[in-house]
Amino acid sequence: MAHALDELIVNLDADFIIVGTGIAALRAAIDLGHAGKTIILTKSVATAGSTGYAQGGIAAAVGADDSPKQHAEDTVVAGDGLVDVGAARTLTESAPQAIKELIEWGVQFDRTESGELALAREGAHCCRRVLHVRDATGREISRALWNRLQATPNIRVIEDACVTDIVVIDGECVGVRFQTAGDEFEVVGACSTLFASGGAGYIFCETTNPEVATGDGIAIGYRAGAEITDMEFVQFHPTALACGEGSRFLLSEALRGEGAKLVNQQGQPFFSDTEDELSSRDRVARAIAREIERTGDVYLTFDGADADFVRKRFPLIADRCHRIGLDLATDRIPVVTAAHYLMGGIRTDQDGRTSVPRLFAAGEVACTGVHGANRLASNSLLEGLVFGAAAARAMCRDKTKQSQELSTRVRRKSISDATGANVEDTEDQVRALLWKYCGLFRNREGLTNVLDVCKGLRQEFDESGISPRVQSIVTVGELVARAALRREESRGAHYRTDFPQRNDIDWSRHTTISKYEDRI
Ligand code: SIN
């Protein structure tokens, strides 16, 4: 079915639109609601998304032996030469205040017996720095933010609203178009729009992310002409549970922070002299993948630890293990690596401004450069809070400057929705292909193969139409492959077997792609 041209009427329905309901979206909404009419669109139910899946915690230099400067230094080192140092400073200096605010809003972080905030250790942090609510930190933060939002004026949440396009008039974002549960297309207009629609882990067949994480914001932003940056940097979590169907259940890095060890099938440790369980995430993930290839399975084990402590500290994980007949405290738990987080995304400054006027982005969908080539563990919830709030402040400032004359008509393509079995087949095939060739180990031949398949599929879509979901998976997969093919070196989470060294002379820079040009 060919695309049809139709006429959209864009009215100023709100001051602000937010796409997404994760931590960056909710944090922004709390401020935006006080400044004007705010519409929140989510393609699923309000609580879907990756924030609720975050187990380990949120990093902040609140310990007596810590400082924002040290936190920034660890962030920069983990990012392997590509971190935007200014963004890292903003993130880490804002962290203690962001935590204070969460506590005021009711987040019940775990505390020590003497009442101090309990801090966990995670990979590549120089000290204990991760605040947590047992092993369900994201869920608790999300609960508190939703609670706060109940008391925020001017908020309207629309569920089952799958955003398919940004409406751009005269080069500016004036709203979005979305598909309703009843397959109708609707348009909402606003002074400014914030994409906080999360990451893209689900474009890979092995992932810790929920089904909704298909990178829609990036695909939509790209089609609207926004600059997309650092797409080659996909973080693979070292430890997901190697059992079960669908998304992989995350086995938090905090397990290793509390003493769990990684062993191979023979029960032997397998790290080299310069690495261990708490090295940066990219290194641990590659070491595990190589060991699985070499000897078979890899396991996490708490052998010898206080079993009571383990079960109390990690009740969610213990329960999941129990359901498959394993005891987290005493059994060896089989692990695999899985796509977890995207460092790249829609390029923004620290205020969430993208290259398209009136379009903002924050959280995993955005790329401020704060994570460089490899995100430091537990910096992602923090990123959502800090840069979600910064984007809201910038949107409020702009609102006072902007004229609210928006009612206008545009002629646009409507994307028809292909149905039928081959949509699911396409989705599964592309996700498997991306895992194989854009996963932990990449090379020119595999990446070229991905590009050819994605380009072919896009041509087919142009002729026949396709669901927005598959369109996102293919578009984002293609962006990852394009950037990964260009970067002829290995750095952070991006590893090329044909270019295994880091090459600072040629590659101390970001890759930027837009529909108009590739700027590497
Ligand atoms: C984890 O708990 O290991 C995940 C936290 C994160 O992605 O930073």
Boltz pocket constraint, residues with backbone or C-beta under 6 A from the ligand:
constraints:
  - pocket:
      binder: B
      contacts: [[A, 54], [A, 55], [A, 56], [A, 57], [A, 251], [A, 252], [A, 253], [A, 254], [A, 341], [A, 376], [A, 377], [A, 378], [A, 379], [A, 380]]
      max_distance: 6.0
